[in-house]
Amino acid sequence: MMRSSFYKIKNNPLVYFFLKLIALLAMVFILDCSIGSILSYFYFIQESGMQYRTTYSIKKTTADLLIFGSSRANHHYDPSVFEKRLNLSYYNVGRDGNYIFYHSAILKGVLKRYLPKIVILDFIAGEFQQNQESYDRLSSILPYYDRHPEMRSIIELKSKFEKLKLMSNIYPYNSSMFTIAVGNTEFNKKRRGDFKGYVPLIKTWNGPIQIDSSSTKYEIDSIKVKAYESFIQDCIHSKVKLYIVCSPYFIKSNHSDYSVTLGQEIAKRNSIVFYDYSKDSIFINNSKFFADIGHLNETGAKIFSNMLIDNISKTNEIGADKTKATLIYQIDSAKANEIALIVP
């Protein structure tokens, strides 16, 4: 009886095709669930690397002070200086190659779990400029889509098909399988260590200063601006003290960056302090404080961290311990190398 029914189905090409299609889809679904679960498991048990630091930022840190931003955040804010002078615990949640969308999403994840006392957002030149890369880089937080609904509206900005793609369990990990594999090895811990999320750069830039002759204006991405405004509002509503900082560049220009100017205006409207060190003479005149034109080295980071705390304390915003550092912003660039050797 069953055999005859099978022959009838097999002799009906349309029915046979749909049965094979259903079987294929079932197999794809099972494989997607199985492989996705394995990738998810190994992703979230990593103990080193960028992916681990993102997970730690969202799920584990309880630090009083959090540093947000891109690679410049990772390399410019020395935890030993902040902890000694502010008597606050520190963690750097910055991540290389990411922009305001990433920072806003991570902040939402953090604030859902606990409230830090202070947040510092490192603001980069060109932050609001239109470019597809800012959206593509949202792939770094795809693994958190299911577990963190507060981040979903930002993750979905990646593309108009993102909701559909995220029905797959493999998709959030398909661009980082090698990184996940390396992140589960002891080699990764030795490859590039960090100190509470801070990654010091020990090399020194020996090249000339870059001259920026680009246009003073460019197309602004309004969605990025809204993400920046959302970051500010999330801090205000949560009563978290926010400082926005454009840290030093080894770049000379005769105009202010359009995004930095707009970022300052928005911060001012919301009564948020915005510090712009992008043209500070101490750094512009000292290539030895840089690892490359866009990143401070370890010495530069120590000087900059002290300078930032000095300037914040001048406004009586926080009670920084002034006995532990020279007020670097009062010195001239010729003495900066000497100060670098004595700053704690």
C-alpha positions as CSV (number, residue, x, y, z in Angstrom):
1,M,0.0,0.0,0.0
2,M,2.7,2.4,1.1
3,R,4.8,1.3,-1.9
4,S,2.0,2.0,-4.3
5,S,1.5,5.5,-2.8
6,F,5.2,6.2,-3.1
7,Y,5.1,5.2,-6.8
8,K,2.1,7.5,-7.3
9,I,3.9,10.4,-5.8
10,K,7.1,9.7,-7.7
11,N,5.1,9.5,-10.9
12,N,3.7,13.0,-10.2
13,P,6.6,15.3,-11.0
14,L,5.0,18.4,-9.3
15,V,4.2,16.6,-6.0
16,Y,7.6,14.9,-6.0
17,F,9.4,18.2,-6.6
18,F,7.7,19.9,-3.7
19,L,8.4,17.0,-1.4
20,K,12.1,17.2,-2.3
21,L,12.0,21.0,-1.8
22,I,10.4,20.6,1.7
23,A,13.0,18.0,2.6
24,L,15.8,20.3,1.4
25,L,14.5,23.3,3.3
26,A,14.1,21.1,6.4
27,M,17.8,20.1,6.1
28,V,18.9,23.7,5.5
29,F,16.9,24.8,8.6
30,I,18.5,22.0,10.8
31,L,22.0,22.8,9.6
32,D,21.5,26.6,10.0
33,C,20.2,26.0,13.6
34,S,23.0,23.6,14.5
35,I,25.9,25.5,13.0
36,G,24.6,28.8,14.2
37,S,24.3,27.4,17.8
38,I,27.9,26.1,17.6
39,L,29.2,29.5,16.3
40,S,27.2,31.4,19.0
41,Y,28.6,29.2,21.8
42,F,32.2,29.7,20.7
43,Y,31.6,33.4,20.1
44,F,30.4,34.1,23.6
45,I,33.0,32.0,25.4
46,Q,35.9,34.0,24.0
47,E,38.3,35.5,26.6
48,S,40.3,37.9,24.5
49,G,40.1,40.1,21.4
50,M,37.7,42.7,20.1
51,Q,34.7,40.4,20.1
52,Y,35.3,39.5,23.7
53,R,35.7,43.1,24.7
54,T,32.3,44.0,23.0
55,T,30.6,41.2,25.0
56,Y,32.3,42.2,28.2
57,S,31.2,45.8,27.6
58,I,27.6,44.9,27.2
59,K,27.3,42.0,29.7
60,K,29.9,42.3,32.4
61,T,31.7,45.6,33.1
62,T,30.5,47.6,36.1
63,A,33.2,50.3,35.8
64,D,32.5,53.8,37.0
65,L,34.0,55.3,34.0
66,L,33.5,54.1,30.4
67,I,35.4,55.3,27.3
68,F,33.4,55.0,24.0
69,G,34.7,55.4,20.5
70,S,36.7,53.8,17.7
71,S,40.4,52.8,17.6
72,R,41.3,56.3,18.8
73,A,39.3,55.6,22.0
74,N,41.2,52.3,22.4
75,H,44.6,53.9,22.2
76,H,44.2,57.4,23.7
77,Y,42.9,57.0,27.2
78,D,45.3,55.5,29.7
79,P,43.4,53.7,32.5
80,S,46.2,54.1,35.0
81,V,45.9,57.9,34.8
82,F,42.1,58.0,35.1
83,E,42.0,55.5,38.0
84,K,44.7,57.2,40.0
85,R,43.5,60.7,39.5
86,L,39.8,60.2,39.6
87,N,39.6,57.3,42.0
88,L,37.1,55.6,39.7
89,S,37.2,52.2,38.1
90,Y,37.7,52.2,34.3
91,Y,36.9,50.2,31.2
92,N,37.4,51.1,27.6
93,V,34.5,49.9,25.4
94,G,35.9,51.4,22.2
95,R,36.3,49.2,19.1
96,D,38.5,49.6,16.1
97,G,36.9,50.8,12.9
98,N,33.4,51.5,14.3
99,Y,31.3,54.6,14.4
100,I,28.5,56.4,16.2
101,F,26.0,53.6,15.4
102,Y,28.2,51.1,17.3
103,H,28.7,53.4,20.2
104,S,25.0,54.2,20.5
105,A,24.1,50.5,20.4
106,I,26.7,49.5,23.0
107,L,25.5,52.4,25.3
108,K,22.0,51.1,25.1
109,G,23.1,47.6,26.1
110,V,25.1,49.0,29.0
111,L,22.4,51.3,30.4
112,K,19.9,48.5,30.4
113,R,22.1,46.6,32.9
114,Y,23.7,49.3,35.0
115,L,24.5,53.0,35.2
116,P,28.2,54.2,35.0
117,K,29.1,57.4,36.7
118,I,30.9,59.0,33.8
119,V,30.9,58.3,30.0
120,I,33.5,59.8,27.7
121,L,32.8,59.6,23.9
122,D,35.8,60.0,21.6
123,F,34.5,61.9,18.6
124,I,36.3,61.5,15.3
125,A,36.6,64.0,12.4
126,G,34.2,63.1,9.7
127,E,31.9,61.3,12.0
128,F,28.7,62.5,10.3
129,Q,30.0,62.1,6.7
130,Q,27.9,60.0,4.4
131,N,29.5,56.7,3.7
132,Q,28.3,53.1,3.4
133,E,31.2,51.8,5.5
134,S,29.5,53.1,8.7
135,Y,26.5,50.8,8.0
136,D,28.6,47.8,6.9
137,R,30.5,48.0,10.2
138,L,27.3,47.2,12.1
139,S,28.2,43.5,11.3
140,S,30.3,43.7,14.4
141,I,27.2,43.7,16.6
142,L,25.0,41.3,14.7
143,P,25.6,38.5,17.2
144,Y,23.7,40.6,19.9
145,Y,20.5,41.0,17.9
146,D,18.5,38.2,19.4
147,R,19.8,38.7,23.0
148,H,19.5,42.5,23.1
149,P,16.2,43.9,21.8
150,E,17.3,47.4,22.9
151,M,20.0,47.3,20.1
152,R,17.8,46.0,17.3
153,S,16.7,49.3,15.8
154,I,20.3,50.3,15.3
155,I,21.4,46.9,13.9
156,E,18.6,47.0,11.4
157,L,20.1,50.1,9.9
158,K,22.7,47.9,8.2
159,S,20.4,47.2,5.3
160,K,16.8,47.2,4.4
161,F,16.9,43.3,4.3
162,E,18.5,43.0,7.7
163,K,15.5,41.6,9.5
164,L,15.1,38.9,6.8
165,K,18.8,38.0,6.9
166,L,18.8,37.8,10.7
167,M,16.3,34.9,10.5
168,S,19.4,32.8,9.8
169,N,21.3,31.6,12.8
170,I,24.6,31.5,10.8
171,Y,24.3,35.0,9.3
172,P,25.4,37.0,12.4
173,Y,28.7,35.1,12.4
174,N,29.5,34.4,8.8
175,S,32.0,37.2,8.4
176,S,33.9,36.4,11.7
177,M,34.3,32.7,11.7
178,F,38.1,32.9,11.6
179,T,38.1,35.6,14.3
180,I,36.0,33.4,16.5
181,A,38.4,30.5,16.0
182,V,41.4,32.6,16.9
183,G,39.6,34.2,19.8
184,N,39.3,30.7,21.4
185,T,43.0,30.1,21.4
186,E,45.7,31.1,23.9
187,F,47.6,32.6,21.0
188,N,45.0,35.4,20.8
189,K,45.7,36.5,24.3
190,K,49.4,36.9,23.6
191,R,48.9,38.5,20.2
192,R,47.6,41.9,21.3
193,G,46.9,42.3,25.0
194,D,44.7,45.1,26.4
195,F,44.5,46.8,29.8
196,K,40.9,47.2,30.7
197,G,40.1,47.7,27.0
198,Y,43.0,50.1,26.5
199,V,45.5,49.0,23.9
200,P,48.7,51.1,24.1
201,L,50.7,51.7,20.9
202,I,54.5,51.7,21.4
203,K,55.8,52.8,18.0
204,T,56.7,56.4,17.1
205,W,55.7,58.3,14.0
206,N,58.7,59.5,12.1
207,G,57.0,60.9,9.0
208,P,55.9,64.5,8.3
209,I,52.7,66.1,9.6
210,Q,49.7,65.6,7.2
211,I,48.2,68.8,5.6
212,D,44.5,68.6,5.3
213,S,43.3,70.6,2.2
214,S,40.0,68.9,1.8
215,S,36.7,70.8,1.5
216,T,35.3,72.4,4.6
217,K,31.9,70.9,4.0
218,Y,30.6,67.6,2.9
219,E,27.3,65.7,2.8
220,I,26.0,65.0,6.3
221,D,24.2,61.8,7.1
222,S,21.2,62.8,9.2
223,I,20.8,59.2,10.6
224,K,24.2,59.5,12.1
225,V,23.4,62.8,13.6
226,K,20.2,61.3,15.2
227,A,22.3,58.4,16.6
228,Y,24.7,61.0,18.2
229,E,21.7,62.9,19.6
230,S,20.3,59.7,20.9
231,F,23.6,58.9,22.6
232,I,23.5,62.2,24.4
233,Q,19.9,61.9,25.4
234,D,20.4,58.4,26.7
235,C,23.1,59.7,29.0
236,I,21.0,62.7,30.1
237,H,17.9,60.6,30.8
238,S,20.0,58.1,32.8
239,K,21.7,60.9,34.7
240,V,25.1,59.7,33.5
241,K,27.7,62.5,33.3
242,L,28.9,62.7,29.6
243,Y,32.0,64.3,28.1
244,I,32.5,64.4,24.4
245,V,36.2,64.7,23.2
246,C,37.9,65.0,19.9
247,S,41.3,63.7,20.8
248,P,44.6,64.8,19.0
249,Y,45.5,64.3,15.4
250,F,48.9,64.9,13.7
251,I,47.1,66.8,10.9
252,K,47.2,70.5,10.1
253,S,44.3,72.2,8.5
254,N,43.1,75.8,8.1
255,H,39.5,75.0,8.9
256,S,37.5,73.1,11.5
257,D,36.1,69.7,10.6
258,Y,32.4,70.0,9.6
259,S,31.3,67.1,11.8
260,V,33.3,68.4,14.8
261,T,31.7,71.8,14.5
262,L,28.2,70.2,14.2
263,G,28.9,67.9,17.1
264,Q,30.0,70.8,19.3
265,E,26.8,72.7,18.4
266,I,24.6,69.8,19.3
267,A,26.5,69.2,22.6
268,K,26.1,72.8,23.5
269,R,22.4,72.8,22.9
270,N,22.2,69.9,25.4
271,S,24.5,71.5,27.9
272,I,27.2,68.8,27.3
273,V,30.9,69.6,27.5
274,F,32.8,69.1,24.2
275,Y,36.6,69.2,24.2
276,D,38.3,69.6,20.9
277,Y,42.0,68.7,21.0
278,S,42.3,68.0,17.3
279,K,44.6,71.1,16.7
280,D,46.2,71.3,20.1
281,S,49.7,72.8,19.7
282,I,51.4,70.4,22.2
283,F,50.5,67.5,19.9
284,I,50.6,69.2,16.5
285,N,54.2,70.1,17.2
286,N,55.4,66.8,18.5
287,S,55.4,63.8,16.2
288,K,57.0,61.7,19.0
289,F,53.6,61.5,20.7
290,F,52.0,59.7,17.8
291,A,52.1,56.1,16.4
292,D,50.6,57.4,13.2
293,I,48.9,60.6,12.1
294,G,45.6,59.5,13.6
295,H,46.7,57.7,16.8
296,L,48.7,58.7,19.9
297,N,51.3,56.3,21.1
298,E,51.7,55.2,24.7
299,T,53.6,58.4,25.7
300,G,51.1,60.7,23.9
301,A,48.1,58.8,25.5
302,K,49.5,59.4,29.0
303,I,50.0,63.1,28.4
304,F,46.6,63.5,26.7
305,S,44.8,61.6,29.5
306,N,46.4,63.9,32.1
307,M,45.6,67.0,30.0
308,L,41.9,66.0,29.7
309,I,41.5,65.4,33.4
310,D,43.2,68.7,34.2
311,N,40.8,70.6,31.9
312,I,37.8,68.8,33.2
313,S,38.8,69.6,36.8
314,K,39.3,73.3,35.9
315,T,35.6,73.5,35.3
316,N,34.9,71.9,38.6
317,E,33.1,69.1,36.8
318,I,34.9,66.4,38.7
319,G,37.2,66.3,41.7
320,A,40.4,65.3,40.0
321,D,43.6,64.9,42.1
322,K,45.8,67.7,40.8
323,T,48.7,66.6,42.9
324,K,49.4,63.6,40.7
325,A,50.1,65.4,37.4
326,T,51.6,68.5,36.0
327,L,49.0,70.8,34.5
328,I,50.2,70.0,31.0
329,Y,48.0,72.4,29.1
330,Q,50.1,75.3,30.6
331,I,53.4,74.1,29.1
332,D,54.8,74.9,25.7
333,S,55.5,72.2,23.2
334,A,59.3,72.4,23.7
335,K,58.9,71.1,27.2
336,A,56.4,68.4,26.3
337,N,59.0,65.7,25.9
338,E,60.4,66.4,29.4
339,I,56.9,66.2,30.9
340,A,56.2,63.0,29.2
341,L,58.9,61.4,31.2
342,I,57.5,62.5,34.6
343,V,53.8,62.2,34.2
344,P,52.5,59.3,36.3
